[in-house]
């Protein structure tokens, strides 16, 4: 028979082994996390070749659009070229070059430069090709068509809350959406594009998931609560640094909500983005004026927080009443 003393010693040995296994597992998980973080840093760190190229409409989608992209800080000057699209490469001979606005910014993966060009004075209902680069290293030529100034049927895509599993799963969604409606004129992103506002790797996944679709189909994004976070434990909630460095959106909204609250006119539709995270009263007043001056047949208003929610503790009463 086993004595009580031997039983206790065996139990101590058993629990000691369990503790060692648990510590080993923790160390392995920590090592895996560190390895994943290093991989993310390498995968999504900027280089001298343009990446994260994305289109946005200007206030009047019949006469202009913007293109934004990213490089490493080594690229000091950048350009975009544009020409009316042709059936062969001869169109490029007529391209005009526009110098980009270049800004430095820093994320958790290091420093980068954002570059943006807004093309204006374009001809309505016309196909244009553009490319971006530094004069030596260029992107592919991409093509889109400006909107008409008359009523015309069209399609757009609506995507909400990419947020989690962006590259492995959300990429399937946006590609399926494009396959279903390849002639869609733009994409509405209704907030929570990523999960952690300051994770540049998640933004890298978002851009990689959209891929070349972002380069031919303008995006109209609206920020969600996950685009905001605190840089310090008790600090104010701030908008991700990536937002204004990766989107170039109309500046026709409420002061203090630039490039998150705006409107765009396309065909016989006015699209309005509201930032439901802040300045709600000011935006409600702005919305009344914007709707009063709207001559378009259709209006689409997008904002992230629901006025009615099935989720517990998410009754946005103040927003609903406004």
ZALOMI-388993 format. One line per 4 residues: number of its first residue (from 0); for each residue x, y, z of N, C-alpha, C. Coordinates in steps of 0.05 Angstrom, whole numbers, plus 32768, in hexadecimal, padded with zeros to 4 digits. Example, Ala and Ser with C-alpha at 12.3 -4.5 7.8 and 13.67 -1.06 7.14 Angstrom:
// residues 2
0) 8108:7F8E:809C:80F6:7FA6:809C:8108:7FBE:809C  8101:7FD3:808E:8111:7FEB:808F:8102:8001:809D
END
This chain:
// residues 322
0) 8011:7FE8:8000:8000:8000:8000:8011:8019:8000  8007:802D:7FF1:8016:8047:7FF0:8011:8056:8009  8027:8060:8016:8023:8070:802E:801A:808C:8026  800F:809A:803A:8006:80B6:8035:801D:80C8:802C
4) 8035:80C2:8039:804C:80D2:8032:8055:80CE:8015  8055:80B5:800C:805D:80B0:7FF0:8048:80BB:7FDD  802E:80BA:7FE4:8019:80C4:7FD3:801C:80E3:7FCF  8023:80F0:7FE5:8026:810D:7FE4:803E:8114:7FD2
8) 8054:8105:7FD5:806C:810A:7FC4:8066:8105:7FA7  8056:80F0:7FA1:804F:80EB:7F85:803E:8101:7F7A  802B:810B:7F8A:801A:8121:7F81:802A:813A:7F7C  803E:813F:7F8E:804F:8156:7F8A:805F:8153:7F70
12) 8068:813B:7F6A:8077:8136:7F51:8065:813A:7F39  804C:8130:7F3B:8039:8133:7F25:8033:8150:7F1F  802D:815F:7F35:8027:817C:7F30:803F:818B:7F27  8057:8183:7F30:806F:8190:7F26:8073:818C:7F08
16) 806C:8173:7EFF:806E:816D:7EE3:805A:817E:7ED3  8041:8180:7EDE:802C:8190:7ED1:8035:81AD:7ECE  8041:81B7:7EE4:804A:81D3:7EE4:8060:81D7:7ECF  8072:81C3:7ECD:8088:81C6:7EB9:807C:81C6:7E9D
20) 8069:81B4:7E99:805C:81B3:7E7E:804D:81CD:7E78  8040:81D8:7E8C:8031:81F1:7E88:8045:8208:7E81  805B:8209:7E90:806F:821D:7E8A:807B:821A:7E6F  8080:8201:7E67:808B:81FB:7E4C:8077:8204:7E37
24) 805D:81FE:7E3B:8049:8206:7E28:8047:8224:7E26  8049:8232:7E3D:8048:8250:7E3D:8060:825B:7E2E  8078:824F:7E33:808F:8259:7E24:808D:8254:7E07  8082:823D:7DFF:807E:8237:7DE2:806A:824B:7DD6
28) 8054:8251:7DE4:8040:8264:7DDA:804C:827F:7DD7  805C:8287:7DEC:8069:82A1:7DEB:807D:82A3:7DD3  808C:828D:7DCF:809F:828C:7DB9:8090:828D:7D9E  8079:827F:7D9D:8069:827F:7D84:805E:829B:7D7F
32) 8055:82A8:7D95:804B:82C3:7D91:8060:82D7:7D88  8078:82D4:7D94:808F:82E6:7D8C:8096:82E0:7D6F  8096:82C7:7D67:809D:82BF:7D4B:8088:82CB:7D38  806F:82C9:7D40:8059:82D4:7D2F:805C:82F2:7D2D
36) 8063:82FF:7D43:8066:831C:7D42:807D:8324:7D30  8093:8315:7D32:80AA:831B:7D20:80A3:8317:7D03  8094:8301:7CFE:808B:82FC:7CE2:8079:8312:7CD8  8067:831C:7CE9:8055:8332:7CE1:8065:834B:7CDB
40) 8079:8350:7CEC:808A:8368:7CE8:8098:8366:7CCD  80A2:834F:7CC6:80B0:834B:7CAD:809C:834C:7C95  8085:833F:7C99:8072:833E:7C83:8066:8358:7C7C  8061:8369:7C90:8052:8382:7C8B:8062:839B:7C8E
44) 807D:8399:7C90:808D:83B0:7C91:808F:83BD:7C75  808E:83D8:7C73:808E:83E4:7C58:80A9:83E2:7C4B  80A9:83E2:7C30:80C1:83E2:7C20:80C1:83F9:7C0C  80D3:83F9:7BFA:80D4:840F:7BE6:80C0:840C:7BD0
48) 80B5:83F4:7BCD:80A0:83EF:7BB9:8085:83F7:7BC4  8074:8405:7BB5:805A:840E:7BBF:8049:83F6:7BC8  803D:83F8:7BE0:802A:83E4:7BE9:8012:83F2:7BF6  7FFE:83E2:7BFE:7FE6:83EC:7C0A:7FD9:8401:7BF8
52) 7FD9:83FD:7BDE:7FCD:8410:7BCB:7FAF:840E:7BCD  7FA2:8425:7BD1:7F85:8425:7BD4:7F78:843E:7BC9  7F60:843C:7BBE:7F52:8452:7BB1:7F3B:845C:7BC3  7F36:8476:7BC2:7F1F:8482:7BCF:7F13:8496:7BBB
56) 7EF9:8499:7BBC:7EEC:84AE:7BAC:7EF0:84C9:7BB8  7EF0:84DE:7BA7:7EEE:84F9:7BB1:7ED1:8500:7BB6  7ECB:8519:7BBE:7EAF:8521:7BC3:7E9E:851C:7BAA  7EA8:8521:7B93:7E99:851D:7B7A:7EA7:8506:7B6B
60) 7E9B:84EF:7B6B:7EA8:84D7:7B5F:7EA8:84D8:7B41  7E9B:84EB:7B35:7E9C:84ED:7B18:7EB4:84FC:7B0E  7EC2:850A:7B1F:7ED9:851B:7B16:7EF3:8516:7B25  7EF3:8504:7B38:7F0C:84FF:7B46:7F0D:84E7:7B58
64) 7F25:84DE:7B5E:7F29:84C9:7B72:7F45:84CC:7B7E  7F4A:84BF:7B94:7F63:84C1:7BA2:7F70:84A5:7BA3  7F8A:84A5:7BA4:7F99:848C:7BA7:7FAE:8490:7BBE  7FB0:847D:7BD0:7FC2:847E:7BE6:7FD3:8465:7BE7
68) 7FEC:8467:7BEE:7FFD:844F:7BF0:8012:8454:7C05  8022:843F:7C0A:8036:8440:7C1F:8051:8436:7C15  8067:8442:7C20:8082:8438:7C1B:8092:843A:7C35  80AB:8432:7C34:80BD:8437:7C4A:80C6:8454:7C49
72) 80D2:845E:7C5F:80DB:847A:7C60:80F1:8480:7C4C  80FD:846B:7C40:8112:8470:7C2C:8107:847E:7C13  80ED:847B:7C0E:80E1:8488:7BF7:80D8:84A4:7C00  80E7:84B8:7BF7:80E2:84D4:7C00:80CE:84E2:7BEE
76) 80CD:84DC:7BD4:80BA:84E8:7BC2:80AC:84D2:7BB2  8092:84D6:7BAE:8082:84C2:7B9F:8070:84D1:7B8C  8066:84C1:7B78:8055:84CD:7B63:803F:84B9:7B5B  802B:84C4:7B4F:8016:84B4:7B42:8014:84BE:7B25
80) 800F:84AB:7B13:800B:84B2:7AF7:7FEF:84A9:7AEF  7FE2:84B9:7ADD:7FC7:84B3:7AD5:7FC4:84B9:7AB7  7FB3:84A9:7AAA:7FAD:84AD:7A8E:7F92:84A0:7A88  7F84:84AA:7A73:7F6C:849C:7A6B:7F74:8480:7A62
84) 7F65:846C:7A6B:7F6C:8450:7A65:7F69:844A:7A48  7F7B:8439:7A3E:7F79:8430:7A22:7F79:8412:7A20  7F77:8408:7A08:7F76:83EB:7A04:7F91:83DE:7A03  7FA6:83EE:7A00:7FC1:83E3:7A01:7FD3:83F7:7A10
88) 7FED:83F2:7A10:8000:8401:7A20:8005:841E:7A17  7FFA:8425:7A00:7FFF:8440:79F5:7FF3:8455:7A06  7FDF:844F:7A16:7FD2:8463:7A27:7FE6:8470:7A3A  7FFB:8461:7A42:800E:846B:7A56:801E:8482:7A4C
92) 8020:8485:7A32:802F:849C:7A27:8022:84B6:7A2D  8008:84B6:7A33:7FFA:84CE:7A39:7FF7:84D4:7A57  8004:84C4:7A67:8001:84C6:7A84:800D:84E1:7A8E  7FFF:84EC:7AA1:800A:8504:7AAF:8012:84FB:7ACB
96) 8027:8508:7AD5:8032:8500:7AEF:802B:8515:7B04  8023:850C:7B1C:801B:851D:7B32:802C:8516:7B4A  8039:852A:7B56:8049:8524:7B6E:8036:851F:7B86  803D:850A:7B95:802D:8502:7BAC:8033:8513:7BC5
100) 801F:8516:7BD6:8023:8520:7BF1:802E:8509:7C02  8045:850E:7C0E:8053:84F9:7C1E:8054:8500:7C3B  804C:84ED:7C4C:804C:84F2:7C69:8059:84DB:7C77  8069:84E1:7C8C:8075:84CC:7C9C:8063:84C5:7CB3
104) 8062:84AB:7CBA:8053:84A3:7CD2:8060:848A:7CDD  8058:8482:7CF5:8064:846C:7D03:804F:845A:7D0F  8052:8440:7D0C:8040:842C:7D18:8050:841A:7D2A  8043:8405:7D34:8051:83F2:7D45:8065:83E1:7D35
108) 8065:83E3:7D1B:8078:83D4:7D0A:808F:83E7:7D00  808E:8400:7D08:80A3:8412:7D00:809A:842A:7CF0  80AC:8438:7CE3:80A6:8450:7CD4:809F:8449:7CB7  808F:845B:7CAC:8086:8458:7C90:8080:8473:7C84
112) 807D:8474:7C6A:8074:848C:7C5C:8059:8485:7C4E  8046:8496:7C51:802D:8494:7C42:802E:84A9:7C2C  8024:84A1:7C15:8023:84B3:7BFD:8006:84B4:7BF2  7FFE:84CB:7BEA:7FE3:84CD:7BDF:7FE1:84E2:7BC9
116) 7FD0:84DC:7BB5:7FCB:84EE:7B9F:7FAD:84EF:7B9B  7FA2:8507:7B98:7F86:850A:7B91:7F84:8515:7B74  7F78:8505:7B63:7F75:850D:7B47:7F5A:851C:7B45  7F5A:8534:7B3A:7F42:8544:7B37:7F3F:854D:7B1A
120) 7F28:8558:7B13:7F24:8562:7AF8:7F21:854C:7AE3  7F1A:8534:7AEB:7F17:851E:7AD9:7EFD:851F:7ACA  7EFB:8510:7AB4:7EE3:8510:7AA4:7ED0:84FB:7AAE  7EB6:8501:7AB2:7EA3:84ED:7ABC:7EA1:84D5:7AA9
124) 7E9A:84BE:7AB4:7E94:84A6:7AA6:7EAB:849E:7A93  7EC4:84A1:7A9D:7EDC:849C:7A8D:7EEE:8489:7A9C  7EFA:8476:7A8E:7F0D:8463:7A99:7F29:846F:7A9A  7F35:846E:7AB2:7F50:8479:7AB6:7F62:8463:7AC1
128) 7F7A:8463:7AB8:7F8F:8451:7AC4:7FA3:8462:7AD4  7FAC:8457:7AEA:7FC0:8466:7AFA:7FD4:8452:7B05  7FEB:845D:7B0D:7FFF:844D:7B1C:800D:845F:7B2F  801A:8453:7B43:8028:8462:7B58:8044:8458:7B5B
132) 8056:846A:7B63:8072:8461:7B68:8084:8479:7B6E  809E:8474:7B6C:80B1:8489:7B73:80C0:8494:7B5A  80B6:848C:7B43:80C4:8493:7B2A:80D4:847D:7B1E  80DB:8469:7B2F:80EB:8452:7B26:80DC:8438:7B2C
136) 80D2:8435:7B44:80C3:841E:7B4C:80A5:8425:7B4B  8096:8417:7B39:807A:841E:7B35:8068:8406:7B3B  804F:840D:7B42:803A:83F8:7B44:8031:83F1:7B28  801F:83DD:7B26:8012:83D7:7B0D:7FFF:83EE:7B06
140) 7FF8:83F1:7AEC:7FE3:8403:7AE4:7FC8:83F7:7AED  7FB8:8407:7AFA:7F9D:83FE:7B03:7F88:8411:7AF6  7F71:8406:7AF2:7F5C:8415:7AE3:7F42:8417:7AF2  7F36:842E:7AF2:7F1B:8432:7AFC:7F0C:8446:7AEB
144) 7EF2:8447:7AEE:7EE1:8459:7ADE:7ED4:846D:7AF1  7ED6:8487:7AE9:7EC8:849C:7AF8:7EAA:8499:7AF6  7E9C:84A4:7B09:7E7F:84A2:7B09:7E72:84B4:7AF4  7E5A:84AE:7AEC:7E4B:84C0:7ADB:7E3F:84D7:7AEB
148) 7E35:84EB:7ADE:7E27:8501:7AEC:7E09:84FF:7AE9  7E00:84E9:7ADE:7DE3:84E3:7ADB:7DDC:84CB:7AEB  7DC2:84C6:7AEE:7DB8:84AE:7AFC:7DBF:8496:7AEB  7DC9:8481:7AF8:7DD1:8469:7AEA:7DD3:8452:7AFE
152) 7DC7:843B:7AF8:7DC8:8424:7B0B:7DE5:841C:7B10  7DEB:8415:7B29:7E06:840C:7B30:7E05:83FB:7B49  7E1A:83ED:7B4F:7E1C:83DC:7B66:7E34:83E5:7B77  7E31:83E1:7B92:7E48:83E5:7BA3:7E48:83CE:7BB8
156) 7E5F:83CA:7BC4:7E62:83B5:7BD8:7E61:83C1:7BF4  7E56:83B2:7C06:7E54:83BA:7C22:7E61:83A4:7C33  7E76:83AB:7C42:7E84:8398:7C53:7E86:83A3:7C6F  7E81:8393:7C83:7E82:839C:7C9F:7E94:838A:7CAF
160) 7EA3:8396:7CC2:7EB1:8388:7CD7:7EC4:8371:7CCC  7ED7:8379:7CBC:7EEB:8365:7CB4:7EF9:835B:7CCD  7F05:836B:7CDC:7F0E:8369:7CF8:7F1F:8350:7CFF  7F14:8338:7CFE:7F22:8320:7D08:7F26:830C:7CF1
164) 7F3D:82FE:7CF2:7F43:82EB:7CDD:7F43:82F9:7CC2  7F50:8310:7CC1:7F4D:8321:7CA9:7F59:8314:7C90  7F73:830C:7C92:7F7F:8300:7C7B:7F75:82E4:7C74  7F72:82D2:7C88:7F69:82B8:7C81:7F4C:82B6:7C78
168) 7F3A:82C7:7C84:7F1E:82C4:7C7F:7F11:82DB:7C70  7F16:82F4:7C79:7F09:830B:7C6D:7F12:830E:7C50  7F2A:8306:7C49:7F34:8308:7C2E:7F21:82F7:7C1B  7F17:82E1:7C25:7F04:82D1:7C15:7EEB:82E0:7C0F
172) 7EE2:82F0:7C23:7EC9:82FF:7C20:7ECB:8314:7C0B  7EE1:8325:7C0D:7EE3:833B:7BFA:7EE7:8330:7BDD  7EF5:831A:7BDA:7EF9:830F:7BC0:7EDF:8303:7BB5  7ED0:82F7:7BC6:7EB6:82EC:7BBE:7EA3:8303:7BB6
176) 7EA4:8319:7BC5:7E94:8330:7BBF:7E9B:833C:7BA4  7EB5:833E:7B9E:7EBE:8347:7B84:7EB6:8335:7B6E  7EB8:831A:7B72:7EB0:8307:7B5E:7E92:8309:7B58  7E82:830F:7B6D:7E65:8311:7B69:7E5E:832C:7B5B
180) 7E6D:8341:7B61:7E66:835B:7B55:7E7F:836A:7B4C  7E8C:8360:7B37:7EA5:836C:7B2E:7EA3:8388:7B23  7E8A:8391:7B1C:7E86:83AC:7B12:7E7D:83BF:7B28  7E7E:83B6:7B41:7E77:83C9:7B57:7E88:83E2:7B57
184) 7E7C:83F8:7B5D:7E8A:8412:7B5A:7E9B:8419:7B73  7E94:840F:7B8A:7EA4:8415:7BA2:7E9D:8400:7BB8  7EAD:8401:7BCE:7EA8:83F0:7BE5:7EA4:8401:7BFE  7E8E:83FC:7C0C:7E89:8409:7C26:7E94:83F6:7C3C
188) 7EA6:8400:7C4C:7EB0:83F1:7C63:7EA5:83FD:7C7C  7E93:83EF:7C8A:7E83:83FB:7C9F:7E8F:83F9:7CBB  7EAA:83FB:7CBD:7EB6:83FC:7CD7:7EC1:83E2:7CE1  7ED3:83E4:7CF5:7EE1:83CC:7D00:7EEF:83BD:7CEA
192) 7EFF:83CC:7CDA:7F0E:83BF:7CC5:7F23:83AD:7CD0  7F2D:83B4:7CE8:7F41:83A4:7CF6:7F38:83A1:7D13  7F47:8391:7D23:7F3F:838C:7D3F:7F4E:839E:7D52  7F68:83A1:7D4F:7F79:83B2:7D61:7F82:83CA:7D52
196) 7F79:83E1:7D5A:7F7D:83FA:7D4B:7F9A:8400:7D44  7FAC:83F8:7D55:7FC8:83FF:7D51:7FD9:83E8:7D46  7FCC:83D3:7D3C:7FDA:83BC:7D31:7FDF:83C0:7D13  7FF7:83C8:7D0B:7FFC:83CC:7CEF:7FFC:83B2:7CDF
200) 8002:839C:7CED:8000:8382:7CDF:7FE3:837B:7CD7  7FD0:8382:7CE9:7FB4:837E:7CE2:7FAC:838F:7CCA  7FB5:83A8:7CC9:7FB0:83B9:7CB2:7FBD:83AD:7C99  7FD5:83A1:7C9D:7FE2:8394:7C87:7FD1:837D:7C7C
204) 7FC5:836D:7C8E:7FB3:8358:7C86:7F9B:8362:7C77  7F90:8379:7C81:7F79:8385:7C74:7F7F:838D:7C57  7F95:839A:7C53:7F9D:83A2:7C38:7FA4:838A:7C27  7FB1:8376:7C32:7FB8:835E:7C23:7F9F:834F:7C1B
208) 7F8C:834E:7C2E:7F73:8340:7C28:7F64:834D:7C11  7F63:8368:7C10:7F56:8375:7BFA:7F66:8374:7BE0  7F80:8375:7BE3:7F92:8372:7BCC:7F8C:8386:7BB5  7F8D:837B:7B9D:7F8A:838D:7B86:7F6D:8398:7B83
212) 7F5A:838C:7B91:7F3E:8397:7B90:7F3F:83B4:7B9B  7F4F:83B9:7BB0:7F51:83D4:7BBB:7F5D:83E8:7BA7  7F6A:83DE:7B92:7F78:83EF:7B7F:7F67:83F6:7B67  7F4F:83E9:7B65:7F3E:83EF:7B4E:7F22:83F6:7B56
216) 7F1B:83F3:7B70:7F00:83F8:7B7A:7F03:840A:7B93  7EFB:8424:7B91:7EFE:8436:7BA7:7EF0:842C:7BC1  7EFD:8432:7BD7:7EF2:842B:7BF2:7EE7:8444:7BFF  7ED0:8440:7C0D:7EC4:8455:7C1D:7EC2:844A:7C3A
220) 7ED6:844E:7C4A:7ED6:8442:7C65:7ECA:8454:7C7A  7EBE:8448:7C8E:7EB3:8455:7CA6:7EC0:8448:7CBE  7ECA:8458:7CD1:7ED8:844C:7CE8:7EC5:843F:7CFC  7ECE:8429:7D08:7EBF:841C:7D1E:7ECD:8421:7D38
224) 7EC4:8415:7D4D:7ED1:8419:7D67:7EEC:840C:7D68  7EF1:83F8:7D57:7F0B:83EB:7D58:7F21:83FA:7D48  7F19:8410:7D3B:7F2D:8422:7D2F:7F37:8436:7D43  7F2C:8434:7D5C:7F34:8446:7D71:7F40:8436:7D88
228) 7F52:8443:7D97:7F5E:8435:7DAE:7F6F:8449:7DBE  7F79:8440:7DD5:7F89:8451:7DE6:7FA7:844B:7DE3  7FB6:8460:7DDE:7FD3:845C:7DDD:7FE0:8459:7DF8  7FD2:8464:7E0D:7FDA:8461:7E28:7FC2:8456:7E38
232) 7FC7:8449:7E4F:7FB2:843B:7E5D:7F9A:844D:7E63  7F9F:8465:7E6D:7F89:8477:7E74:7F87:848F:7E60  7F93:848C:7E49:7F92:84A2:7E36:7F78:84A2:7E26  7F74:84B7:7E16:7F5C:84B9:7E05:7F5C:84A4:7DEF
236) 7F44:849D:7DE6:7F42:848B:7DCF:7F49:849B:7DB6  7F5B:8491:7DA6:7F64:849F:7D8E:7F60:848D:7D75  7F5D:849A:7D5F:7F5A:848C:7D45:7F74:8480:7D3D  7F74:8468:7D32:7F8D:845B:7D29:7F9D:846E:7D17
240) 7FB7:846E:7D1A:7FC8:847F:7D0A:7FC7:8476:7CEC  7FBF:845D:7CE7:7FBE:8454:7CCC:7FA8:8461:7CBB  7F92:846A:7CC8:7F7B:8473:7CB9:7F81:8489:7CA5  7F8A:849F:7CAE:7F8E:84B5:7C9B:7FA7:84B2:7C8A
244) 7FB8:849E:7C91:7FD0:8499:7C81:7FCB:8484:7C6B  7FB4:8477:7C6C:7FAE:8463:7C58:7F94:8468:7C49  7F85:847D:7C51:7F6D:8485:7C42:7F70:84A3:7C3C  7F66:84AB:7C25:7F65:84C7:7C1E:7F48:84CD:7C16
248) 7F39:84D8:7C2A:7F1C:84DB:7C28:7F14:84F8:7C28  7EFB:84FF:7C1F:7EF3:851B:7C1E:7EF4:8528:7C39  7EFB:8542:7C39:7EFC:8552:7C52:7EE4:8564:7C54  7ECC:8559:7C50:7EB4:8569:7C50:7EA2:8563:7C68
252) 7EAD:8556:7C7C:7E9D:854F:7C94:7EA1:8563:7CAB  7E9A:855A:7CC2:7E9D:856A:7CDB:7EBA:856E:7CE2  7EC2:8586:7CEA:7EDD:858A:7CF3:7EE3:8579:7D0B  7EFA:856C:7D0B:7F00:8559:7D20:7EFA:853D:7D1A
256) 7EEC:8538:7D04:7EE5:851D:7CFB:7EEE:8519:7CDF  7F03:8527:7CD7:7F0D:8527:7CBB:7F13:850B:7CB1  7F0B:8505:7C99:7F0F:84EC:7C8B:7F02:84D3:7C99  7EF1:84D9:7CAC:7EE0:84C3:7CB7:7EC2:84CA:7CB4
260) 7EBC:84E4:7CB2:7EA1:84EE:7CAD:7EA3:84FF:7C93  7E95:84F6:7C7F:7E97:8503:7C64:7E80:84F9:7C52  7E7E:8506:7C3B:7E6B:84FC:7C27:7E77:84FB:7C0C  7E6C:84E9:7BFB:7E75:84E6:7BDF:7E5C:84E4:7BCE
264) 7E5C:84F2:7BB7:7E46:84F0:7BA3:7E50:84DE:7B8C  7E40:84C9:7B87:7E47:84B7:7B71:7E2D:84AF:7B62  7E2C:84B5:7B48:7E14:84B1:7B38:7DFC:84C0:7B46  7DE6:84B3:7B4C:7DD0:84C0:7B59:7DCE:84B8:7B77
268) 7DE5:84B3:7B83:7DE7:84AC:7B9F:7DF9:84BF:7BAF  7DF1:84C6:7BC7:7E03:84D3:7BD9:7E0A:84BF:7BEF  7E23:84B8:7BF2:7E2C:84A7:7C07:7E37:84B8:7C1E  7E2E:84B3:7C36:7E36:84C2:7C4E:7E42:84B0:7C63
272) 7E5A:84B6:7C6C:7E67:84A8:7C82:7E65:84B8:7C9B  7E5B:84AC:7CB0:7E5A:84B9:7CCB:7E6D:84A9:7CDD  7E7B:84B7:7CEE:7E8C:84AB:7D02:7E7D:84A9:7D1C  7E72:8492:7D22:7E61:848F:7D3A:7E71:848D:7D54
276) 7E8C:8490:7D52:7E9C:848F:7D6A:7E9F:84A9:7D79  7E99:84C0:7D6A:7E9E:84DA:7D76:7E8D:84EF:7D69  7E8C:8506:7D76:7E7F:851E:7D6B:7E63:8518:7D5F  7E54:8508:7D6D:7E3A:84FF:7D62:7E26:8516:7D5E
280) 7E25:8527:7D72:7E12:853E:7D6F:7E1A:8550:7D58  7E34:8556:7D55:7E3D:8567:7D3F:7E38:855A:7D24  7E3B:8540:7D23:7E36:8532:7D09:7E19:8530:7D03  7E08:852E:7D17:7DEB:852E:7D13:7DE2:8548:7D06
284) 7DED:855F:7D10:7DE6:8579:7D05:7DF1:857B:7CE8  7E0A:8572:7CE4:7E16:8572:7CCA:7E06:8561:7CB6  7DFC:854A:7CC0:7DEC:8538:7CAF:7DD3:8546:7CA6  7DC5:8555:7CB7:7DAD:8563:7CAF:7DB2:8576:7C98
288) 7DC8:8585:7C9A:7DCF:8598:7C85:7DD7:858A:7C6B  7DE6:8574:7C6E:7DEF:8565:7C57:7DD8:8558:7C48  7DC4:854F:7C57:7DAC:8543:7C4A:7D9B:8558:7C3E  7D99:8570:7C4B:7D89:8586:7C40:7D93:858F:7C25
292) 7DAD:858E:7C21:7DB9:8597:7C07:7DBD:8581:7BF4  7DB2:8569:7BF9:7DB7:8552:7BE8:7DA3:8551:7BD1  7DAD:8551:7BB9:7D9B:8550:7BA2:7D9B:8534:7B95  7DA9:8521:7BA1:7DAA:8506:7B96:7D91:84F6:7B9D
296) 7D8A:84E3:7B8C:7D72:84D3:7B91:7D74:84C1:7BA9  7D8C:84B5:7BAC:7D91:84A2:7BC1:7DA5:84AC:7BD5  7DA2:84A4:7BEE:7DB5:84AA:7C03:7DBC:8491:7C13  7DD5:848C:7C17:7DDE:8476:7C28:7DEF:8482:7C3E
300) 7DE7:847C:7C57:7DF6:8486:7C6E:7E02:846E:7C7D  7E1C:846E:7C81:7E29:8457:7C8F:7E36:8461:7CA9  7E32:8453:7CBF:7E41:8457:7CD7:7E42:843C:7CE6  7E54:843A:7CF8:7E5B:841F:7D03:7E48:8415:7D19
304) 7E41:8426:7D2C:7E32:841C:7D43:7E14:841A:7D3B  7E07:8404:7D42:7DEB:8401:7D3B:7DD8:8412:7D4C  7DC3:841D:7D41:7DAF:842B:7D50:7D9E:8418:7D60  7D9B:8400:7D56:7D8E:83EA:7D64:7DA1:83D2:7D64
308) 7DA5:83C6:7D7B:7DB8:83B0:7D7E:7DAC:8399:7D8D  7DB2:8381:7D84:7DAA:8369:7D93:7DBE:8361:7DA8  7DD5:836F:7DA9:7DEA:8368:7DBD:7DE4:8374:7DD8  7DE9:8365:7DED:7DE6:836F:7E08:7DF9:8386:7E0E
312) 7DEF:839A:7E1C:7DFF:83B2:7E24:7E09:83C2:7E0C  7DFA:83C0:7DF5:7E03:83D0:7DDE:7DEB:83E0:7DD3  7DDB:83EA:7DE4:7DC4:83FA:7DDC:7DCD:8417:7DD9  7DD1:841F:7DC0:7DDC:843A:7DBB:7DC6:844E:7DBA
316) 7DBA:8453:7DD2:7DA2:8464:7DD5:7DA7:8480:7DCB  7DBD:848C:7DD4:7DC3:84A8:7DCC:7DC6:84AB:7DAE  7DD4:8498:7DA2:7DD8:8499:7D85:7DBD:8495:7D77  7DAC:8483:7D81:7D92:847E:7D75:7D80:8497:7D76
320) 7D80:84A4:7D8C:7D6F:84BC:7D8F:7D79:84D3:7D7D  7D93:84D5:7D79:7D9D:84EA:7D67:7D96:84E3:7D4A
END
